[in-house]
Amino acid sequence: MAASFQGFRSLIEHSPDAISLIDPHGEVLYASASTTDVLGYQPEELVGQNGWDLIHPEDLAQSQRVLQKVISEPAGPIRWHSRVRRKDGTYSWVESTVSNLLVEPDVQAILVNQRDINARRVVEAESHQHASRVARSSLEIEEFAYTVAHDLREPLRTISAFTELLAQRMQPEGEDREIAEVIINGAARMSTLLEDLLSFASAGVRETPRRIDLRATVVEARQNLAQAIQASGARITVDRLPAVRGHNAQLVSLFQNLIGNAIKYRREESPDIQVTARSIGKDWIVHVRDNGRGIADENKARVFHPITRFPNHDVPGTGFGLAACKKIVEGMGGKIWLDSELGVGSTVSFTIREIDDEIPVAILASQTED
């Protein structure tokens, strides 16, 4: 066997990776000089040995499955990670790439290319730990915000109710009446802010995704906005929408925020709002388009930040709406973005995963609702 791959060996002996040739049973037929750098063995110490003896017991079954796969499906190399025992007895993480060269006349073996990835694994572990800490901190902040907002609602209601009661009993005039109105209006604004904060904090609640009729969520959101739609004369066109994988309550909140924003930030003419969707791979892209005021270029980067308000002093709001939309979409694995032209209108788009393959996608007929 050694004479049959002399030419091939000259091509790999200078590689920094540990390169070996094995037979279908795992016996090492050849080992490159760089094996010493990667695993500590001299090449001659491995030749004739069975490579499975070096694999960590917890990684052995997977490694054997990979070898069987590359033997039965020789079209391309397969890469995987495993722990390999070094000469000093310690285990080292290596990335192995296996190629079936059994039919190559100059090789007639299975090529195994191994490189040390211990440093990479350390970085990945640290990154994972950091991400876990960030996630825990974010969850703690959300829980704190939810608790604070929830606990403050009742005291605010009490302040507002008793101030109104005092005003009714005492019938204040002039400056005293103005002070009472400032307290009542301030409590009302704070109550709205707390409600939006509660909505924003609960937008990240983890639920099991299920099959959702997307158009049904738009219908429910439209029902919740019935008064605003009637008062503004808004025309809402709902195009063909799919059945997707998601969370019903969150999707209703998402559309309610997007359609509500389109109504609030309208121009003098009645709002014209279009909800459409198109498929792209395993995702759907949903668009909510309006003919409203639009957003200046310098403000687009901040629209999805919490408590962000732009110069629209005639429009009430707390700046949590689009931030909650972003949180909902990203919580379901999607992305959300804005296209807008000042004085022309805006389009908010987001992606959402399609339903599982075993559930047929239901496309609902186009319908216009006035």
MIKOL-743287 format. One record per residue (C-alpha): x, y, z; residue in one letter. Coordinates in steps of 0.05 Angstrom, whole numbers, plus 5000, padded with zeros to 4 digits. Example, Ala and Ser with C-alpha at 12.3 -4.5 7.8 and 13.67 -1.06 7.14 Angstrom:
<firos>
[firo [5246, 4910, 5156], 'A']
[firo [5273, 4979, 5143], 'S']
</firos>
This chain:
<firos>
[firo [5000, 5000, 5000], 'M']
[firo [5056, 5048, 5016], 'A']
[firo [5083, 5045, 4945], 'A']
[firo [5015, 5062, 4915], 'S']
[firo [5010, 5132, 4944], 'F']
[firo [5081, 5158, 4942], 'Q']
[firo [5062, 5212, 4892], 'G']
[firo [5001, 5232, 4932], 'F']
[firo [5041, 5235, 4997], 'R']
[firo [5088, 5287, 4968], 'S']
[firo [5028, 5334, 4959], 'L']
[firo [5007, 5331, 5032], 'I']
[firo [5069, 5323, 5074], 'E']
[firo [5079, 5398, 5082], 'H']
[firo [5008, 5413, 5105], 'S']
[firo [5002, 5443, 5176], 'P']
[firo [4942, 5398, 5188], 'D']
[firo [4949, 5326, 5212], 'A']
[firo [4933, 5285, 5150], 'I']
[firo [4924, 5210, 5151], 'S']
[firo [4900, 5155, 5106], 'L']
[firo [4858, 5100, 5136], 'I']
[firo [4823, 5038, 5110], 'D']
[firo [4747, 5027, 5116], 'P']
[firo [4758, 4994, 5184], 'H']
[firo [4796, 5054, 5213], 'G']
[firo [4867, 5026, 5210], 'E']
[firo [4918, 5081, 5198], 'V']
[firo [4958, 5069, 5134], 'L']
[firo [4995, 5135, 5132], 'Y']
[firo [5005, 5195, 5177], 'A']
[firo [5037, 5262, 5157], 'S']
[firo [5094, 5294, 5194], 'A']
[firo [5048, 5349, 5220], 'S']
[firo [5013, 5297, 5262], 'T']
[firo [5067, 5310, 5314], 'T']
[firo [5047, 5384, 5319], 'D']
[firo [4973, 5370, 5324], 'V']
[firo [4970, 5307, 5366], 'L']
[firo [5041, 5295, 5392], 'G']
[firo [5051, 5227, 5358], 'Y']
[firo [5107, 5211, 5310], 'Q']
[firo [5077, 5186, 5244], 'P']
[firo [5106, 5117, 5252], 'E']
[firo [5072, 5111, 5320], 'E']
[firo [5004, 5114, 5287], 'L']
[firo [5014, 5072, 5226], 'V']
[firo [4983, 5004, 5237], 'G']
[firo [4941, 5029, 5296], 'Q']
[firo [4865, 5034, 5294], 'N']
[firo [4843, 5108, 5293], 'G']
[firo [4780, 5092, 5333], 'W']
[firo [4824, 5079, 5394], 'D']
[firo [4841, 5153, 5396], 'L']
[firo [4770, 5181, 5393], 'I']
[firo [4737, 5203, 5458], 'H']
[firo [4684, 5151, 5479], 'P']
[firo [4629, 5204, 5476], 'E']
[firo [4647, 5222, 5404], 'D']
[firo [4661, 5151, 5378], 'L']
[firo [4591, 5133, 5354], 'A']
[firo [4584, 5197, 5315], 'Q']
[firo [4653, 5190, 5284], 'S']
[firo [4638, 5119, 5262], 'Q']
[firo [4572, 5141, 5231], 'R']
[firo [4610, 5195, 5192], 'V']
[firo [4659, 5144, 5165], 'L']
[firo [4603, 5097, 5143], 'Q']
[firo [4568, 5155, 5109], 'K']
[firo [4630, 5177, 5071], 'V']
[firo [4641, 5104, 5049], 'I']
[firo [4569, 5096, 5025], 'S']
[firo [4563, 5166, 4995], 'E']
[firo [4632, 5183, 4966], 'P']
[firo [4610, 5244, 4928], 'A']
[firo [4638, 5296, 4975], 'G']
[firo [4678, 5307, 5039], 'P']
[firo [4644, 5308, 5108], 'I']
[firo [4667, 5353, 5165], 'R']
[firo [4654, 5344, 5239], 'W']
[firo [4684, 5359, 5307], 'H']
[firo [4708, 5308, 5358], 'S']
[firo [4758, 5299, 5414], 'R']
[firo [4821, 5260, 5398], 'V']
[firo [4870, 5233, 5449], 'R']
[firo [4940, 5263, 5445], 'R']
[firo [5003, 5225, 5461], 'K']
[firo [5005, 5257, 5531], 'D']
[firo [4937, 5227, 5546], 'G']
[firo [4897, 5292, 5542], 'T']
[firo [4841, 5302, 5492], 'Y']
[firo [4843, 5356, 5439], 'S']
[firo [4785, 5383, 5399], 'W']
[firo [4798, 5374, 5325], 'V']
[firo [4759, 5389, 5262], 'E']
[firo [4762, 5328, 5217], 'S']
[firo [4748, 5329, 5142], 'T']
[firo [4739, 5260, 5112], 'V']
[firo [4741, 5244, 5037], 'S']
[firo [4731, 5177, 5003], 'N']
[firo [4790, 5164, 4957], 'L']
[firo [4783, 5089, 4956], 'L']
[firo [4774, 5089, 4880], 'V']
[firo [4834, 5134, 4867], 'E']
[firo [4888, 5087, 4840], 'P']
[firo [4945, 5126, 4872], 'D']
[firo [4912, 5129, 4941], 'V']
[firo [4860, 5073, 4951], 'Q']
[firo [4844, 5098, 5021], 'A']
[firo [4802, 5146, 5061], 'I']
[firo [4834, 5215, 5071], 'L']
[firo [4827, 5246, 5140], 'V']
[firo [4848, 5319, 5149], 'N']
[firo [4850, 5342, 5222], 'Q']
[firo [4864, 5410, 5250], 'R']
[firo [4867, 5435, 5322], 'D']
[firo [4806, 5478, 5341], 'I']
[firo [4816, 5483, 5416], 'N']
[firo [4826, 5559, 5412], 'A']
[firo [4764, 5566, 5370], 'R']
[firo [4724, 5524, 5419], 'R']
[firo [4746, 5568, 5476], 'V']
[firo [4724, 5630, 5438], 'V']
[firo [4658, 5598, 5420], 'E']
[firo [4646, 5577, 5493], 'A']
[firo [4662, 5647, 5517], 'E']
[firo [4616, 5677, 5465], 'S']
[firo [4561, 5628, 5485], 'H']
[firo [4569, 5645, 5558], 'Q']
[firo [4568, 5719, 5542], 'H']
[firo [4505, 5711, 5500], 'A']
[firo [4473, 5672, 5557], 'S']
[firo [4491, 5726, 5607], 'R']
[firo [4463, 5780, 5561], 'V']
[firo [4399, 5739, 5551], 'A']
[firo [4391, 5729, 5626], 'R']
[firo [4403, 5803, 5639], 'S']
[firo [4353, 5822, 5584], 'S']
[firo [4301, 5775, 5614], 'L']
[firo [4313, 5803, 5683], 'E']
[firo [4304, 5874, 5657], 'I']
[firo [4240, 5854, 5621], 'E']
[firo [4213, 5821, 5684], 'E']
[firo [4232, 5882, 5725], 'F']
[firo [4199, 5930, 5675], 'A']
[firo [4136, 5887, 5674], 'Y']
[firo [4132, 5884, 5750], 'T']
[firo [4143, 5958, 5759], 'V']
[firo [4093, 5977, 5705], 'A']
[firo [4042, 5929, 5732], 'H']
[firo [4050, 5952, 5804], 'D']
[firo [4047, 6026, 5787], 'L']
[firo [3982, 6023, 5748], 'R']
[firo [3937, 6018, 5809], 'E']
[firo [3968, 6077, 5847], 'P']
[firo [3961, 6120, 5784], 'L']
[firo [3888, 6101, 5777], 'R']
[firo [3878, 6120, 5850], 'T']
[firo [3912, 6188, 5840], 'I']
[firo [3870, 6203, 5778], 'S']
[firo [3804, 6179, 5808], 'A']
[firo [3812, 6218, 5874], 'F']
[firo [3836, 6281, 5839], 'T']
[firo [3774, 6279, 5795], 'E']
[firo [3731, 6266, 5857], 'L']
[firo [3761, 6325, 5894], 'L']
[firo [3751, 6369, 5832], 'A']
[firo [3678, 6349, 5829], 'Q']
[firo [3666, 6362, 5903], 'R']
[firo [3705, 6427, 5910], 'M']
[firo [3688, 6456, 5842], 'Q']
[firo [3755, 6493, 5837], 'P']
[firo [3760, 6554, 5792], 'E']
[firo [3817, 6588, 5754], 'G']
[firo [3887, 6566, 5774], 'E']
[firo [3862, 6511, 5821], 'D']
[firo [3822, 6480, 5765], 'R']
[firo [3883, 6482, 5719], 'E']
[firo [3926, 6447, 5772], 'I']
[firo [3874, 6392, 5779], 'A']
[firo [3872, 6382, 5704], 'E']
[firo [3948, 6379, 5701], 'V']
[firo [3947, 6323, 5753], 'I']
[firo [3892, 6285, 5717], 'I']
[firo [3924, 6292, 5648], 'N']
[firo [3992, 6273, 5675], 'G']
[firo [3965, 6211, 5708], 'A']
[firo [3930, 6192, 5643], 'A']
[firo [3994, 6200, 5603], 'R']
[firo [4033, 6159, 5654], 'M']
[firo [3979, 6105, 5652], 'S']
[firo [3986, 6102, 5576], 'T']
[firo [4061, 6097, 5582], 'L']
[firo [4056, 6041, 5632], 'L']
[firo [4007, 6003, 5589], 'E']
[firo [4055, 6008, 5530], 'D']
[firo [4113, 5988, 5574], 'L']
[firo [4074, 5926, 5596], 'L']
[firo [4060, 5910, 5524], 'S']
[firo [4133, 5919, 5505], 'F']
[firo [4158, 5876, 5563], 'A']
[firo [4108, 5820, 5548], 'S']
[firo [4125, 5820, 5473], 'A']
[firo [4185, 5776, 5488], 'G']
[firo [4146, 5722, 5524], 'V']
[firo [4168, 5654, 5496], 'R']
[firo [4112, 5610, 5470], 'E']
[firo [4111, 5548, 5426], 'T']
[firo [4098, 5571, 5354], 'P']
[firo [4037, 5542, 5321], 'R']
[firo [3999, 5547, 5256], 'R']
[firo [3969, 5617, 5250], 'I']
[firo [3922, 5643, 5196], 'D']
[firo [3956, 5710, 5184], 'L']
[firo [3896, 5743, 5155], 'R']
[firo [3855, 5725, 5217], 'A']
[firo [3905, 5764, 5260], 'T']
[firo [3896, 5825, 5214], 'V']
[firo [3821, 5819, 5221], 'V']
[firo [3827, 5816, 5297], 'E']
[firo [3874, 5876, 5298], 'A']
[firo [3826, 5914, 5253], 'R']
[firo [3769, 5899, 5301], 'Q']
[firo [3810, 5926, 5359], 'N']
[firo [3822, 5990, 5319], 'L']
[firo [3750, 5997, 5295], 'A']
[firo [3738, 6065, 5328], 'Q']
[firo [3803, 6096, 5301], 'A']
[firo [3789, 6067, 5231], 'I']
[firo [3719, 6096, 5230], 'Q']
[firo [3740, 6164, 5256], 'A']
[firo [3797, 6171, 5206], 'S']
[firo [3760, 6142, 5146], 'G']
[firo [3817, 6093, 5136], 'A']
[firo [3814, 6045, 5077], 'R']
[firo [3850, 5979, 5092], 'I']
[firo [3865, 5931, 5035], 'T']
[firo [3885, 5861, 5056], 'V']
[firo [3918, 5821, 5000], 'D']
[firo [3932, 5747, 4997], 'R']
[firo [3962, 5725, 5063], 'L']
[firo [3991, 5658, 5083], 'P']
[firo [3984, 5612, 5142], 'A']
[firo [4050, 5617, 5181], 'V']
[firo [4084, 5591, 5243], 'R']
[firo [4080, 5641, 5301], 'G']
[firo [4042, 5666, 5362], 'H']
[firo [3971, 5692, 5352], 'N']
[firo [3969, 5745, 5407], 'A']
[firo [4036, 5773, 5387], 'Q']
[firo [4018, 5776, 5313], 'L']
[firo [3953, 5812, 5330], 'V']
[firo [3993, 5862, 5371], 'S']
[firo [4043, 5869, 5314], 'L']
[firo [3989, 5887, 5262], 'F']
[firo [3952, 5930, 5311], 'Q']
[firo [4014, 5972, 5323], 'N']
[firo [4031, 5977, 5249], 'L']
[firo [3961, 5994, 5226], 'I']
[firo [3950, 6040, 5286], 'G']
[firo [4013, 6078, 5269], 'N']
[firo [3991, 6086, 5197], 'A']
[firo [3926, 6116, 5222], 'I']
[firo [3958, 6161, 5274], 'K']
[firo [4012, 6190, 5229], 'Y']
[firo [3966, 6206, 5171], 'R']
[firo [3964, 6267, 5128], 'R']
[firo [3901, 6308, 5114], 'E']
[firo [3871, 6256, 5067], 'E']
[firo [3843, 6191, 5095], 'S']
[firo [3893, 6135, 5107], 'P']
[firo [3902, 6084, 5052], 'D']
[firo [3935, 6022, 5083], 'I']
[firo [3955, 5959, 5045], 'Q']
[firo [3975, 5893, 5076], 'V']
[firo [4010, 5845, 5027], 'T']
[firo [4056, 5785, 5031], 'A']
[firo [4102, 5746, 4984], 'R']
[firo [4142, 5682, 4994], 'S']
[firo [4217, 5679, 4991], 'I']
[firo [4247, 5610, 5004], 'G']
[firo [4221, 5585, 5071], 'K']
[firo [4203, 5656, 5093], 'D']
[firo [4145, 5702, 5079], 'W']
[firo [4156, 5777, 5074], 'I']
[firo [4097, 5817, 5098], 'V']
[firo [4089, 5891, 5079], 'H']
[firo [4045, 5943, 5113], 'V']
[firo [4044, 6003, 5067], 'R']
[firo [4011, 6071, 5080], 'D']
[firo [4004, 6140, 5048], 'N']
[firo [4020, 6178, 5112], 'G']
[firo [4070, 6230, 5133], 'R']
[firo [4131, 6188, 5123], 'G']
[firo [4196, 6193, 5161], 'I']
[firo [4258, 6235, 5147], 'A']
[firo [4321, 6198, 5127], 'D']
[firo [4359, 6221, 5190], 'E']
[firo [4306, 6189, 5235], 'N']
[firo [4298, 6121, 5201], 'K']
[firo [4355, 6087, 5240], 'A']
[firo [4320, 6102, 5306], 'R']
[firo [4247, 6084, 5292], 'V']
[firo [4252, 6016, 5325], 'F']
[firo [4285, 6041, 5388], 'H']
[firo [4242, 6044, 5452], 'P']
[firo [4214, 6111, 5474], 'I']
[firo [4234, 6144, 5408], 'T']
[firo [4191, 6203, 5389], 'R']
[firo [4199, 6249, 5330], 'F']
[firo [4171, 6320, 5321], 'P']
[firo [4097, 6300, 5317], 'N']
[firo [4071, 6338, 5377], 'H']
[firo [3999, 6334, 5351], 'D']
[firo [4000, 6258, 5354], 'V']
[firo [3996, 6224, 5422], 'P']
[firo [4042, 6166, 5435], 'G']
[firo [4097, 6137, 5479], 'T']
[firo [4148, 6112, 5428], 'G']
[firo [4140, 6038, 5446], 'F']
[firo [4099, 6015, 5386], 'G']
[firo [4152, 6000, 5334], 'L']
[firo [4201, 5976, 5387], 'A']
[firo [4149, 5924, 5409], 'A']
[firo [4140, 5904, 5335], 'C']
[firo [4215, 5893, 5328], 'K']
[firo [4216, 5851, 5391], 'K']
[firo [4158, 5808, 5368], 'I']
[firo [4186, 5796, 5299], 'V']
[firo [4257, 5780, 5323], 'E']
[firo [4229, 5736, 5378], 'G']
[firo [4199, 5692, 5323], 'M']
[firo [4265, 5691, 5285], 'G']
[firo [4248, 5744, 5234], 'G']
[firo [4273, 5812, 5213], 'K']
[firo [4237, 5879, 5208], 'I']
[firo [4254, 5942, 5170], 'W']
[firo [4226, 6008, 5145], 'L']
[firo [4223, 6042, 5077], 'D']
[firo [4196, 6112, 5080], 'S']
[firo [4194, 6178, 5042], 'E']
[firo [4176, 6242, 5079], 'L']
[firo [4109, 6268, 5056], 'G']
[firo [4094, 6206, 5014], 'V']
[firo [4085, 6148, 5062], 'G']
[firo [4119, 6088, 5095], 'S']
[firo [4124, 6013, 5086], 'T']
[firo [4142, 5969, 5145], 'V']
[firo [4164, 5899, 5124], 'S']
[firo [4180, 5838, 5164], 'F']
[firo [4197, 5765, 5152], 'T']
[firo [4164, 5705, 5185], 'I']
[firo [4175, 5631, 5176], 'R']
[firo [4126, 5590, 5137], 'E']
[firo [4088, 5533, 5171], 'I']
[firo [4118, 5463, 5175], 'D']
[firo [4121, 5424, 5110], 'D']
[firo [4070, 5374, 5134], 'E']
[firo [4018, 5428, 5142], 'I']
[firo [3993, 5456, 5075], 'P']
[firo [4000, 5530, 5066], 'V']
[firo [3932, 5563, 5062], 'A']
[firo [3930, 5624, 5016], 'I']
[firo [3868, 5665, 5028], 'L']
[firo [3832, 5704, 4974], 'A']
[firo [3847, 5777, 4965], 'S']
[firo [3796, 5823, 4998], 'Q']
[firo [3787, 5898, 5006], 'T']
[firo [3757, 5924, 5070], 'E']
[firo [3732, 5996, 5078], 'D']
</firos>
